[in-house]
Amino acid sequence: MFRSALLLLAVSLILAVLPTRDATGEPQLRRLSREPGAAAGPPGVRLEALTPLHDDASLRRALADFDRGRTQRAVDAFTPRIDDAPERAERQRALFLVGWGLAEAERHEEALEILTRCVEDAPLFADYCAWRAAEATEALERFAEAEAWARMVRPDAVFGPRARYLRGRVTAALQRHEEAVRIFLDFLGDHPNAFYRTELEFDLISSLLAIEDIDEAALALHRVIVNNPGTPHETRAQRILGGIQAGLSSDVTSRIAPSSHEDRIRRAEVLYGRHRSEQVIELLMPVHGSEGTRTGAGCRATWLIARSWSKLRRHANAAPFYDEIVGQCDEELTLRALYNGGRAWWNAGERDRAFDTFQRIWTEHPEHSFSDDAKLFAARIRRSQGREDEAVRILEAQIAAYPDGDMFKDAVWLLMARHMLAGEYRQAVRFAEGVASHTGEDDLYSRGRIAYFQGRALERLSLHREARSTYTQVLRDHPMGYYSLLALNRLKRLEPEHARGLVAELRRDSPRTEGFIQLAPALAHDDAFRLGREFLRMELPTFAQREFNRLQSAHPNDTELGWAISLFFHHAGIHHISHNVPGSRTGLNLAYPAASNRERWEVAYPRPWWDEVQDAARERGLDPHLIYAIMREESGFRAQVESWANALGLLQLMLPTANDMARLTGRGSVTRQQLLDPAINIELGTMFMRTLADRYDDHPGLVIAGYNGGTGNVGNWLRERGDMDFDLWVEEIPFGQTRNYVKRVSMTYWVYRWLYDEHEPWLDMPDRLPSR
């Protein structure tokens, strides 16, 4: 008792010395420079201060283990430094590492001694150490102390929510169940998506049962059952619910009846979010069978069944369910069903049914945003049926009715394309001149398209000077865009010297964008920023990302903060985080990479796993920049990623494809786990690229198309339209996903060439397509 009182007094004293946050005024921007010794805003916000703290290889291995939750090596390595390190900052880091590591190893008494010192002597890490101290005292069943420690963790700290949850647990352990229930319910209201929500729900249920509020406990159990279908959590909740079922009120009994349609639908929604499409269909077919679309529940069930069939790409199965919804459910769901049903019939090869479905959208709901989409899709269908005149009428009506629609640009292009495809080059030039700048081109996949093809038409008419001028303007107006890439290729063929001179000029004199990263001093002094930077220097990227995420959540619109954080991760070699700056591509594509902005381009387009990529490129006869382009767009450099379609690793390989490649390389076969190994994934992914290159005569655009669309589809498109030049062929790819993928990856490929290949900054895309 006396000892507990002393410890509580100690905790209260520690609380008194924790640092408080200073109020800040209006932020002032200063520059964060890469130049050694250059001023960069507040002291310590310089890139040279981001270098790792340790050169010793054994310490770095210990820190790498620590970041992954294997802490013993760090405890052994850093314990002597708590008292012996010459610098206070190093002693503070050692206190954090050792205290955290001992707590992780459940050596609670030892951990508490170090964690108490950490809170007293290492204020930057105080929230982390107080949180682990709260966990340690909870484990020792010293619940009053645990509650005091948890209160010391600031609510906005990384572990602030977890500390709040712990307070609820120890309050319950102290038999203050009504208070615990309030804490748990308030927490669920503030953090409905916490990853440990189910764990918290069970604690809430225990306290509700302790105060004999079994109706509320049953409702909480029902939430667990609905939100965790097919898991041990569901089994546990069902068992508890069975034990209290007899004492429930009739109202609650009816609300949680497991056979209710609402229950099935909510469970299906969870399964749908987890891509368990077959289970969704199986679960909801009885609801559909009994309700049809006569009720709201029936409409929701029918919609989920249709969407699940679509997700499984069983479009012929999906389309009838969409049709059932039309006119039977509310207007918004009817519209969504018409839109998705039209696409389903189209994908199923039922083009006339698809056309009729789309036509209902613009005739019955002309003001809805889906209407311009529907007209465009209908026009594409009529084009595919050879009914060009009808397609033109629909497109012209679309342009007149929806001049601000998001499909305006594509309608304009299809009207231009009919002249290009028919060889009507004078009409194409007149059309382009007629629309002038009112093309609607507003994204990376369309900017510069009309102007580029105007240049192509001029070139076909042997008006080479005019074509050269048009191509040059496309390059100046749309830095690093897809159509700029194509325009540069045309210039290189028409006038190689002019193309080289233009590249040199653009590299040297591109319009200046801010080349430094700017950061408000107030942010640089924020604890989250300071901790994130400190963790990066300690080579603890998981910890750093938590802090930087916290900072960005508080400042979601500060793009310079995003760039600064990305720059930090870039220099730490953590490229799956660093390259993904929100809006980076659109922000960067305002100017060509040049000395003034190169830093940002390199952050957004890094080259990790350089040795593996170089070796594979050399062995396969591939351009390493093509490998990086596909890697960046497929996985974002995340080696451990798995897509919803079960594609794995850096180059997003499906297991059957990977095993085909493994046999070609002599590896034999691979497991799913092996595909998460960067070296193996690169080895097999580049072999797949090599087979595509062999099939398509090393045409980079077709390698890219085949990587996404599959060789069967690309083969069909070549047989149907292989007489087209490559640029028009891409525009006619019927799968929008593959069409945009070819453009996006080609742009990325070009960026890599421009940044890292001093002598060949262009990317040749041959006009002629292989015959197969």
N, C-alpha and C positions, 0 to 999 in steps of 0.2 A: 504494500500500500504506500509506504513512505517512498520507496524507489519509484513507483509510478508517478507520485506527485512531483518528485524531482525532475523526472523526465518531461512531464508536462510543462513544468516551469522552464526547462531548457528549450523546449519547442517554442514556447511563447517568446522567449528571449531571442531565439533565432528569427522568429517572425518579425520582430522589431527591427532587425538589422537588414532585412531583405531590401534590395534597391527598389525605389518607386520610379515610375516612368515620368520623365519630364514633359511638360506641355511644350508643344512646338508651334511656331507661328507659320505664316504663309511660306511654303517651300520655295527655295531659290535653286535654280539649276546650275550645276557646275560640271565640268568635263571630267570624264574618267578616261585617262589616256593609257595607251600601251607603251608610250615612250618611257624608257627607264628614267626615273627621277622626276618625271613631269608631275606638276601639281594636279590633283584629281579630286577636288572638293575636300571634304573633311579628312583629317589624318587617318591613314590606314586603308583608304579606299583606292588602293593602287593594285594593278594586276601583279606586279612583282611580289606583293604581299600574299599572293595566293599560292605560292610555291609550297610543296609539301614540307611539313615541319621536320621530317626525319629522313636521313639518308640511309640509316641502318636497315638492311634487308629484313632482318629478323623482326624488327619493330613494325615494319610495314606489313609483313605477313600477319603479325599479331593483330594489327588494326583491321586488315581485310577480314580476318576471322571474326573479330568483334562486330563488324558491320553486319555480318551474316548471322549473328546470334551465338557464335562460338567464342566465349569470352575468356576461357581459362588462360590461354597464352598471353593475353593482354594483362590479366591480373598479375601473372608471374613477372612479366616484363616491366610493368609500371609501378608495382608496389614500392620498390626501392626509391623511385623518383619522388614519392610523396614528401619525403623529408630531405632527400639528398640533392634534388635538382637545384642548380644554381639560380634559376629564374623563377619568380613567383608564378608567372603564367604557366610554366611547365608543371609546377606543383599542382596548380589548379586543375589542369587537364588530367593529371595522374589521379587526383582525388575522384574526379568524375568517372574515369575509366575503371578504376579499381572498385569504387562503390557500386557502380552499375553492374560490373562483372560478378562481384560477389553476390549481389541480389539475384542476378540471373541464375547463378549456381545454387540458389536457395541456402546460402550460408548467411542466414539472416542476422545473427548477432554480430558477426564480423562486419557485415555490410553496414549495419546501423552505425557502428563506430565511425566508419569512413564517411558515410553519407551525411552524418551530423557535421563532421568537419567540412565536408564539401559545401553544405548550405552556409556555414559560417564564413568560409575562406574563399569560396569560388562563386561569387554572386552571379556570374554569367550562366552557370550551370545549376543554379539553385532550384529552379522549378523541376528539373530532371531528378535531382537528388532527393528533393522532398517527395516527389511522386514514388520513387523506389523505396524510400523510407516508410511511406504509408503502406505500400504493399508488404514490406518486410514485417512491420508491426502487426498488420492484419494476419499474416501467416503465423505469427507467434501468439495470436489471439489476445493481443493487447489492444483492444478495440478503441478505447478512449484515446490512446496515443495515436493510433492509425487515423482516427477522425481529425485530430489536431494537425497531423502532418498533411492530410489531404486538403485541409482548409488553407494551408500555406501555398498550395499550387495555384497560381493565378488562373482565373477562368479562361483567359484568352491564350494561355500557354498551350503547347502542342498536346500535353497530357492533361490539360484542364478538364475536358469532358470526362476522361477516365477517372480523374480524381473525384469528380462530382458523383460518378457512379459508385466509386468505392465508398464514399461517405454514406450513400444509401445502404450499402451492404453492411458496413460496420454499425450503422444505426440500427439495422435489423438485428444484428448480432447482440446488440445491447438491449434487445427486447423493446425498442421504441418503434413498434411496427407501424403505427399510424403515421408517424413522421417519415419513416422509410417509404411508405406508399406514396406520400406527397412528393418526396424526392424523386422516386422512380417515374411517377406520372409527369412531373414537370420536365424531367430529362427527356422522356419520350416525346413530349410536345416540342421541345427545342431541338432534338436530334433524332428525327424519325427514321433517318437512314443510317444510323450508326451500325457499323459492321458487327457489333456485339449486341445488337438489339435483342436477339432471341435469348441470349444468356441473361440479359437484364429482365426480359419478360418472365423468365422462370423465377428470378429473385422477387419480382413483384408478386407473382402468384403465391410464393411462400409466405410473404407478409400478409397478403389478403386472406389466406387461409388461417394465418395466426390470429387475425382479428375477426375470423368467422364471417367474412364477407364472401361467401362462396359463389354468389351470382356474378360478382365482378371477376372473381378468380376464373370462373367458367368462361366468361367472355374473353379474358386474356388467353386462356388455354385454346379457345377456338381460333383466336388470331394466330397463335403459333402453328396450329394444325393447318390452317389455310395457307400461311406464308411459307411453310416448309414441307410441301408434299413429297412423299417418298424418302424422307430422311429420318435418322434416329430421333431428331427433335419431335417429329410428328408422333412417333411411337410412344415416346415418353409422355407427351402431352395427352395422348389418348388414354394412357394408363391412369394418369392422375384424374382426368375427367371422368373416367369410369368409376373411380372411387367416390366421387362427390355427386354423381348424377342424380341419385335419389333425393337429395336435399334441395334441388334447384327449383326456382319458381317456374310456373308453367310458361310465362312469357319468355324467360331465358331458354328454357328447354326447346321451345319452338324456333327461337332465333338461331340456335346452334345445331339444329337438326342436320346431320351429315348428308341426308339425301336431298336437301334443298338445292334448287337450281342455282341460287345465288352463291352457295358454298362451292358448287362445282365450277362456276364461272370464275370466281376469285382464285381458286386453285389453278385453273387453266391459265389465267393471266400470269401467274407466277411462272408456270411451266413455259409459257410462250416467251417470256423474258429470258428464260434460260435456254432457248432454242430447242426445247423438247417438243417438236411439232407433232410427232406421231402420238405422243401421250395426250396432247391437247385434243387432237381429233377423237381419240378413243374416249376421253373423259366427257366430251361435249356432245357426241352423237346422240346419246339418250335425251339430252335436253332439247336438241334440235328435233328429235323424233316426236317428242311430246308437245313441244311449244311451237315448232316452226318459227315463223316470224310474227306470231300473233301478239307477242308481249315484248316488253323491253328486254327481259332476260333472254327470250328466244332470239331477238335481233343481235344482242351481244354475242351469244353463242354462235350464231351463224357467221357473224363477222370474223370471230376468232378461228373458226374452222376454215373459212375461205383464206384468211391470211396465212394460216399454217400450211395449207396446200401450196400457196404461192411461195412460201419460204422453202418448201421442199422442191420447188420448181415443177410441180405437177399441175401445170396451168389448166389443162383440160378438166381436172378435178375441181379446181378452185372456181372456175368461171360460173358454173350453175349456182353455187352458193351465193356469189355476188349478185346474180340475177334475182335470186329469191328475196334479197333485201330491198331491191329497187321498188319504191312505191309502197312498201309495207312497213318500213321503219321511218324514223324521223328524217327530216330533210337533209341534215348534215351527213348522217350515215348513208342515206340514199346516194348523195353526191359522191361520197368516197367509194361506195360500191360501184357506181357507174364508172368512175375513173379507173379503179383497179380491175373491174370486170372487163372493161374495154382492153386494157393491157393484157389481161389473162387470155381473152379470146384471140387477140393478136399473136401472142406468144404460142398459142395452141394451133396456129395456122388457120384459124377461122376468121379471115380478114373481113368478110362482109358483115358478120355478126359484130366484130370489133368496131367497124365503121358505124353501124347503126347505134351501137352503145355510145360511142363518142358524140354522135350527132344529137342524141337526146340531151347531152350536157349543155351544148350551146343553144339549143332551141328552147329547152325548158328552164334553163338557169343561165341566161346570157350575161348576167352581172357577176357571176361567181368567178373567182380566180382560176378555176379549172377550165374555163371555156376556151381561153386561147391555147392552152395545152391540147384540149380536145380537137380543135381545128387543125393544129399542126399535125397531130397524130393521124387524123383522118386524111389529111393531104398526103402524108407519107404512105399511107395504105393505098390510096389511089395511084400514086406514082409507081408503087411496087406492082400494081395491076396493069400498068401501061395506060392508065386513063389520065394522061398528062393535063389535058384541058380542064377537066374537073378539078384536079389538084390545084391548078393555077387559080381558078375561081375561088376555091376555098381559102387559099393563101392570101389573095388580094382582099377578100372579105375580112380575114383575120387582122391584117395590117390596118385596115380602115376602122375596125371595131375596137381594137386593143393596141393603140399606138404606144402605150406604156407597159404592155404586158411583158412578162419575163421570157416569153417565147417569140417576141417580135424579131429578135436578131436571127433566129433560125428560119422564120418565114421569109425574111429578106434574102437570106442565103439561098434557100431552095428556089426562089424566083431567079436569082442570079445563076444558080447551078444548072437550071434547064438550058440556058444559053451555052454555058461551057460544055455541057455533055453533048449538046447537039452540034457543037462546032460553030455556033453563031457568035463569033468573037466581036464583031462590030456591035451587035445588040448587047453583048455583055458589057462592053465599054460604056455604051450609052446608059445602060441600066445603072452601072456603078456611078457614073457622073450624075445621074438623076437623084440617087439617094444621098450622094455627097457624104456628109458626116452623120446623117440620120440613119445609122445602121442598127442601132440598138446593141452594138457589141460592147458588152460590159463585164466580161469575165476572161479568164486566162485561155479558155478554149475557143474564143471567138474574136478577140481584139486583133484588128488588122486583116481579117479574112477577106472582106470585100475588096479592099485596096490591093491585097496580094494577088487575088485572082484577076483583078483589073490589069495588073502588070502581066500576068500570064496571057491574058487575051491580047494585050498590046504586043507581047513577044511573038505570039502566034501570027499576028498581022505584020510581022517584021518591022514593027515600029520600035526599034531597039533603044533609041535614045529616050523615048517616052517611057518604055518599060524600065530602063535603068533608073530614071528619075523616080518612078513609082516605088520600085523596090527600095531605093535609098530612103524614101520618106517613110516606108513601113518600118525600116530598121531604126530610124531616128525616133519615130513616134511610139514604138512598142519594145522597149529594151528587153532582151532575153525572152521574148514571146515566141510561141510556136511558129507564127507566120513570119516573124523576123528571121527565124532559123531557115525557113524555106526561102525567104527573099535573099538571104545571104548566099544560099546555094545557087540560086539563079544568077546572081551577080558574079559569082565565082566562075560560072560557065560562060556568061556573056563577056565579061571584062575582068579577068583575074587580077590585073594590076589595080583596077579601081576597087575591087573587093578588098584586097590586102591593105590598100591605103585607108579605106573606110574603117576597117577593123583597128588599124593603128590609131586612127583619129578617135574612135569611140573609146578605146582603152585609155587614151591619154586625156581626152577633153569631154568626157561624158558629163552631163549636167551634175553639178555637185550635190550630193546628199551628205548629211551630217555623218562624218566618219568616226566620231567618238561616241561612246556610250555616256549618256547624261543621267545623273542621279540626284534627286533632291537630298540635301544634307539631312533633313529630318528623317528620311528613310535610311540613310547610311548610319544614323545613330540608333535606329530601332533595334531592339534586342533580337528580333527574329532575323534581321539582316546580319547583325554581328555574329549570332550563333550559326547561321547558315554558312557564313564565310569561314568561321572557325572550324566547323565540322568538315568543310571541304579541305582545309589545310591539314586537318587530322586524318584525312583520307577515309572519312565516314560519310559516303554520299547518301545513304539511306536517311541518316539523321539530318543531313543538310537539306535534302529535298523536303522533309517535313516542315522545316523552318521556313524555307522559301515559299512553299505552298501556303503556309499561314500568312506570310507577308503579302503574297499576291491576292489572296482572298480578301484581305483588307483594302487592297488598292487594285481592283480588277481592271481598271481602265488606264493604268499607267504603263504605256508601252515601253518606255525607257527602262522601267524596272524589269520588265520581262526580258529585254535585251541584256541588261546587266547580269541578271541571273543566268541567262543562257551562256553569256561569255564566260562566266565563272565555271560552269559545268564543262564548257568546251575545253578550257585550259586544264581541267581536272581529268579530261579524257572520257567523260561520261556523255557520249554523243546521243544516246537515245533520248536523253532529256534536253541536251543543249540545242539540238537542231530544230526543235519543235517550238519556235517562237510564234505565238499567235499572230496570224496575218503576215508572217514573214515573207511569203512569196509575193503577195500583192504589194507589200511595202517596199520590198527590194526591187521589184520590176519597174521602178521609176527611173532607174539609171543603170547603165552597164557597170559591171565590176571594174573599178579603177582604184588608184591608190587611195582616194578619199573615202571609199566605202568598202574596200576589200575585206576588212575585218568582219563586217556583218555577213557578207556572202560566205566567208569561210566557216563562220559559226553555223550558218544554215545548211551548208553543203560540205560536211567534214569527210574524212577518209579513215575511219577506224579499221582495225584488222588489216592494216596495210600489207604486212608480210604475206598473210594467207591469200589476200586478193591478188597481189602481184604474182605469187607462185601459180595460182590457179589460172590467171590470165595468160601467163607465159606458156603453161602446159597445154591450155585449150586453144591458144591462138585467138584470144579475145581481147578487146580493149578493156582495161580495168575500169575506165570511166563508165562503160556500159554496165558493168557489174554493180558499181556503186549507184548508178541511177535506178536500177531495178531494186536493189537492196533498200535504198532510201524510201521509195514509194511503196514497196511491199510491206516492210516491217518497221520502218522508222528506226532501224539499227537496234531493235530489241531482239536479242538472241533467244529469249525464253518465251516468245509470244506464240499463241495458238489462236487462229481465227475461229469464228463461229462455224466455218465450213471445214474445220480441222486441218487447215494448212499450217505448217510448223516452221518456226525459226526465221533466221535472217532473210532468206529468199523465199519463204512461205511455200514450202514444198508439201504436196499431198503425199501420204505414205506410199501408195502404189507407184506414183511417179518416181519417188526417191528410190524405191527398190529396183525399178527398171534401170535407173542410172547407176545404182550400186553394182548391178550385174555387169554393166558396161565398163565400170572402173576396176572390176575384179574384187570389189569389196564383198560381193555376194548379197547381203541384205542388211537392213538397218532397222532399228527400233524407233518408236516415237521419241524416246528419251534421247537417243543418239542424234536425232535431227535438231535438238536444241543445243548441240555443241557447235559453236561457230565454225570450226575448221571442217567438220563433216558436212555441215549444211552448205558451206561455200564450195566444197569439193563436188557435191552432187548437184547443187544448183547451177554451177557453171558447166557441168557436163550436160545438163538439160539445155542450157543456152547453146552449147556447141552442137547438139543434135538439131536445134532449130536453125542455127546458122548454116549447117550443112544442107538442110532441107530447102532453105530459102536463099541460097547463093550468097550468104553473108550480108544480106540486106538488113541493116539494123532496124528499120521500121517494122519489117515483118517478124524479126526475132521478138521485138517488143509486143507486137500484136499476138503472136503465137503464145507468148508467155502468159498472157491474160485470157485470150479468147479460145485457146486450144487449137491444135493442128487441124482437127476435123473442120471446125468453123472457118479457119483461115483458108484451108484447101477449097471449101465451097465458095468462098468469096473470090478466090483467085480464078476458079473455073467460071464463075458468073461474070466477073468484071476484070479479069486479068489483063485486058487490053487497055485499061485506063493507065494514065500516069499515077505515080504513087500519091501525089497530093490530092487528087480527086478521089482516088480509091479509098483513102482514109475517110473522107467526108461521107462516103457511101456505106461505110461499115454499119450494118443495121443495129448492132448492139451499142446503145449509147455508152454503157460502161466501158466497153473495149475501145470505142472511138475516142473517148476522152482519156483513157489510159495511154493510148499511143501518143496523144499530144502531150500529156503531162510528163511521161517518162522521157520522151524525146527532148522536151525543154530541159529537164533535169540533166540528161546526158550532155546537152550542149553547155549548160552551166559548168559542169565538171571540166569539159574540154577547154572552155574559155578561161576558167580559173587556173587550171593546173597544166595545160599544154601550151607552152609559149609559142611553139612553131605551127601548130595546127588547131587554132581555136574554133574552127568551124566543124560542122558535122555533115558529112556527105550523105544525102538520101537519094539514091539513084531513082530516076524517073521510071525506068522500065522495071517491071515486075517479073519474077521467074515464072516459067510457064506452068508450074505445077501448083 
